[in-house]
Structure formats: structure tokens, C-alpha cells
């Protein structure tokens, strides 16, 4: 069984925020399958599996900010017997990884002007999927993410939760 770890998605990346899991426990995964969406300073990025196997269980909750190299989930290798299902809280039984303290929160930058028709909105992948599910018009929104990108939280706020 191997650990699926927070990858380094840039030379200056120290930590990332888990935004969304795209697979469920027990699902088979192959090298290159997209498993999760992580938000970094540069935007939301889909991260992929580096090995074949079965997605056992997540070790990190959505919304957690974790340093590069932190185990995010467990993946049983091809042909390995699946480990008994353990609750996410039990995953902390090993050495605890402490996230570095968050820097002071700066006031948000001024909101970007609304996107005009004919232009493509900057939208995180998770936000785009949720907008399609909820029927939210992305072109009528102003994002609060980096460079005015529309985030999952923006779509949730517009859709009413």
C-alpha cells in the first residue's frame, strides 16, 4: 500500500489546499488518473495518481492546507489486499504532520470586473463542475480567486450553498 502525497506543483510551492476529491474509496485508479483538485498560490490544479491500484481512503479533509509531501490518501497497489476501511480520524494515529502557521491574511484584492460576452472566464475546475451541476452562469460572476478566478466558494455562494 502506498501513500498518495501532496506533490510539489512549482518551485516555490510549500503547501496546497485540498479543494475536492474526484474519486471515492474503493475506486480503481491508474497512473495518470486525476484524483483531486488542489489550490495553490497560482490557482486550482488537478493532481494525478502516480501508480495503479485501489483508492483506499483519504487521509486529509477537504479544505485542509497541507505541506508538500504530506500523505493525502492511501492507495493499495495492484494485487494487494485492501486494508480494512478505517475512518479518516484514525489515520492520525501515526506521526502527526503539523501544517506551518498560516501567514496573516491580507485584505482581498479588488474584485475583477465582470467578464464580458465573448471572453472566457477564469474558473477553477471544481467550480466549473459545480456551476454546470447547479446551472450557475459563470459569465455573470466576478471571482474572488487569484487574478479574479471564480472559485468553488464563489459558485457555492451564488448557488445558495
N, C-alpha and C positions, 0 to 999 in steps of 0.2 A: 504494500500500500504506500502510495506516495502523497506528499503534500503539494497542493496547488498553491503557489506562493505569489504574493504581490510582486509583479515584475517591475523592473526599472524601465519606465517609458520615456526617459530622457536623461541626458547627462546631469541635469540639475534637480531631478526628481528625488525627493526624500521620503514622501508619503503620498498616499492617494485615498480618496473617499469612495467606499463601495456604494454604488448607486442602485444596482439592480443585479439579481441573479437571473440568468437566462436558461438555466437547467434546473431540474428538480432532482432530489435524492433518488438514487436507483437508476438514473438515466445513463445509457451508454454514451461515452464520449470518444472522439477520435482526435488525433493530433490535428490542430488547426480549427477545431470547433470553437465557436465563441461561447464562453461560459458566463461572463459577467461584464458589467459596464463600470468603469472606474473614472471618477472625476479627478483631474489634476489641475495644476495652475493653467494649463494650456487648453483645457476643455475635457469633455467626456470621451473616453476611449474604450472600445470593446477589447477585452483581453481573451486570448485563446488558450486552449489546452496544449500542453507540450508533450503529452503522452496519451496513449489509448488506454481505456479502462472504463470503470463504472464510477460515476459521481456518487460518492458515499454520502457526504453530509457537509454543509457549510460550517465553518468554524468562526466566521465573522458575520455580524448582523449588518443589514443594510443601514447605511448612514454612518458607519464607523470609519474613522480616519486611521489608517494603519501605515507603518513604515514599510519601505521596500524590503522584501524578503520575508515578511510575515506570512505564515501559512493562512490561506483564506478558506481552503476546503481540503477534504481528503478524497483521493481518487484511488480505487482499488485497481491494480494492474490487470491486464487481460489474463484470465485464467486463475486469478486469485479468488479465494472465497471472500465474500463480502463480510465485513466486520459487523457485529450486531449494531443495530441502529442506536445511537447514543444522542441524547439531547444536546443541543448546542452549548448549553451551560456546562455540561460535563467535559467539554473539550478543553476547559481551562484548568484541568487537573494537572497538566504538565507545567513547565516553567512559564510563568505569566509574562507576556510581552506588554511592556508599557509604552504607549504612544508618547512621543515627545509632547511637551506642553504646547498648546496652540498659541500662536503669536496673537497679540492684541488685534481685535477686529477693527479694521479701518472702516470708515463710513463707505457705503456702496457708491460706486461711480455714478455720475448722472446717467439716467436711463437713455438708451439709444433711441433715436427717432423711429417711429413705426416704419416697417418695411413697406415700400410702395409696390404696387402691382407690377409684375414683370421681373422683380428681383427675387432671389431665393433667400429665405430666412435662414439664419444660423440656428440650428436646433440640435440638441443632443439626441443620440439615437433612442434613448429611453423615453425622452419627451415626445419624439416623433411617433413612436409606437402608441403611447398613451393618448396622444391627440387623435390618432386615427381611431382608436377604440372608443373614445368619448365623443367624437365628432367635433373637436375643437378646431377652429380656423386659426392656423398658425400665422397667417399673413396679417391678421388683425391684432397680433400681440406684440408687446415690447418685452424683450428678455432681460433678466437680471444677471445672467451669467457673464463670463469673460467676453469682452467685445460685443456685448448686447445679445449673446446667445440665449435662446429660450431653453430653460432647464425643466427637469421633471417637476420641480416645485412650482414653476410658473404655470405649467399646464394643469397641475392638480388644483392650484388656486382658481384658475379660470373655470375648471370643470366643477368646482364646488366640492373638492375632496377627492 
